[in-house]
Amino acid sequence: MKKIICLMLAGVFAFSHPVAADTVSDWIEFSSRINSPLAPAAEAKVRPESARATTRVALAMFEALNAIDRRYESYVSFPESDKAASVEAAAVTAAYRVLIEHFPSVKNELNDAYAIAMEAIPNDAQREAGRQIGEQAAKAALAVGGIDPKIVQTPYRPHATVGIWTATDLPSIRPHNLAFFPWAISSAEALRSPPPPSINSARWTQDYDEVKRLGGKVSQHRTPHQSLMASYRIMPDILPSLRQTAETNGRSMVQNARMYARVYMAIDDSTLAMSAAKMHYNTWRPIVAIRNAANDGNNATQAEAGWESFLPTPNFPEYPCGHCSYAGSIAEIMVAEDGQKPMKGVRVASLSSPKAVIQILPSWNEWSQQVSDSRIYAGAHFRFANEAGENLGRSAGKAVLDKIMRPLKK
């Protein structure tokens, strides 16, 4: 709870000056920290739909701002509104109402942050008009993107030989993860990756050998830099780069809200499709494949009974790569937003190494490739899964770009 309070105060102080176009970034970062995997355990006990809280915050702010400064298609058919209304009040109210709905346990802190943010807006009439727009935008955002009640959430059944013990930890991909409404794709199956290569194929053997050499707990082939990247990229934080883009001269608040909304919608759709593909293919991880290679029917793969991955292996199927779909979806949106090579580079932080400095990379493709490589160095993935994951993520990003919040025809 102390961490949350500190984050709240940081947000509050940001609103003690006249509010600029980075108001949107402030509340997106606010939301992402509350909904972070590093948040206190008490705050993690929220309903499944809160996985999309930050997406809804971005969508609500976009709809509120787009109602005042109409530039793009509305996602929820939200009407135009009072152009004299305060855009700051509209955005802050929209974000606040969504966060209160998802995280009632930090209601007091949110109330304090909201009160100080609204007090910084001097014109009473404009503030009230903006508040009303924000309230309605939040309701509209909260009504979409949830879990589809028509989807049957089937509990996972461990695959086992009758009477023979198998691991009893259930995968961390839960049935509800496959039941969300998509934002831009038609269904979770729409972007399903093609089947992984046959275990007898040359591609399987090549990728098997690569992760065995580079991804083991003890490896003579992995460099210190590669080990560092494996750890740094476990929980990537791309918000520094998104804020950098948002603070570019000449950008409007509605343009920034649109950027954040499309980034998070692409992440959500790629996560939905990736999760469904993982559970469909149920492909084994390197640690299982390498320890059991003597029985895989491929004479070119050499088993290593005690092989362990450099970093802990995630508790769900291997194919396709989730980190890679995440990176691909973001890269696709941001290249369209700010170019392949932003003037100040791609700024990347790490939630898994929070005290590390922000890394600056030359391009979105370079970042996406490093994310992919890092999963090899971690011993978590085969390269064919990385390529499939990135392709899936980029397809999700393209779907969002093609269908959502397009500029209005003049």
Secondary structure, DSSP 8 states (H G I E B T S, - for coil): -HHHHHHHHHHHHHTSS---TTHHHHHHHHHHHHT-TTS-HHHH---GGGGGHHHHHHHHHHHHHHHHS--B--SS------TTS-HHHHHHHHHHHHHHHH-GGGHHHHHHHHHHHHHT---HHHHHHHHHHHHHHHHHHHTSSSB-TTS----------TTS-------SS-GGGG-B--SSSS-TTTT-------TTSHHHHHHHHHHHHHSBSS-SSS-HHHHHHHHHTSSEE-HHHHHHHHTSTT--HHHHHHHHHHHHHHHHHHHHHHHHHHHHH----HHHHHHTGGGSS-TT----TT--BSS---SS--SS-HHHHHHHHHHHHHHHHH-SS-TT-EEEEESSSTTS--EEES-HHHHHHHHHHHHHHTT---HHHHHHHHHHHHHHHHHHHHHSS-B---
